[in-house]
Amino acid sequence: MTFNPEIYDDATEEASTTVAKKKRRVSLGLAIDAETGEGRVFDRHSGASLIDAVAASSAVPGVWPTATIAGRRYTDGGVRSPENADLAAGFENILIISPVGRHFLATPPRDLRADIAALERGGSRVMLIEPDQPSRNAITPNLLDPTTRAPAALAGRAQGRGGAMAVAAFWRRTRGANGAAASAAAQ
């Protein structure tokens, strides 16, 4: 698959304009400052190019080098959390797609269940998609093992097809709830 940053920029600009009207932000990715350990969200207003933001967000320690942006070195945001779900606080409806799920033993110390509970206490509706058993079996503990790519992709695709209706229902309920609220506010 090829990547065309111009198409991405056009789509991101359109999404950012829509989101700005709703006073929300659009995140490109999270990376960790290699010196301070602090997380940094890169969006279209952060001053980082898409390529640099993706490089920083993908710089797995011990596998790929850190990425330098504005004189700071950054590493993979997954060091903090595979999902970084807490960064969605304040959004009404949140779909979390966890790359490894709650059952993966090597995840960082952030507690996804606690993050979801905090989001829900804050008034968000949350749907979590995490790898099912066939996907977990395909992923294996070594997430960077190239021999697991095809089996994991096929298992994920099967899970995605099986769960597509539930995701569609989540967003339909979202539109229905928002439409009902807008209708009540208009009266």
LINURJO-V218176 format. One record per backbone hydrogen bond with DSSP energy under -1.0 kcal/mol. CO is the residue of the C=O (numbers start at 1). NH is the residue of the N-H. Records with the same first field share a line. If there is no record, write none. Layout:
CO->NH + NH
This chain:
4->8
5->9
6->10
7->11
8->12
9->13
10->14
11->15
12->16
13->17
14->18
15->19
16->20
17->21
19->24
20->23
29->42
30->77
31->40
32->75
33->37
38->33
40->31
42->28 + 29
43->46
49->53
50->54
51->55
52->56
53->57
54->58
56->59
58->60
59->76
60->63 + 64
67->74
69->72
72->69
73->34
74->67
75->32
76->79
77->80 + 81
84->87
85->88
86->89
88->91
92->125
94->127
96->129
104->107
111->115
112->116
113->117
114->118
115->119
116->120
117->121
118->122
119->124
120->123
125->94
127->96
129->98
132->136
133->137
134->138
135->139
136->140
141->143
142->145
145->148
146->149
148->152
149->153
150->154
151->155
152->156
153->157
154->158
155->159
156->160
157->161
158->162
159->163
160->164
163->167
164->168
165->169
166->170
167->171
168->172
169->173
170->174
171->175
172->176
173->177
174->178
175->179
176->180
177->181
178->182
179->183
180->184
181->185
182->186
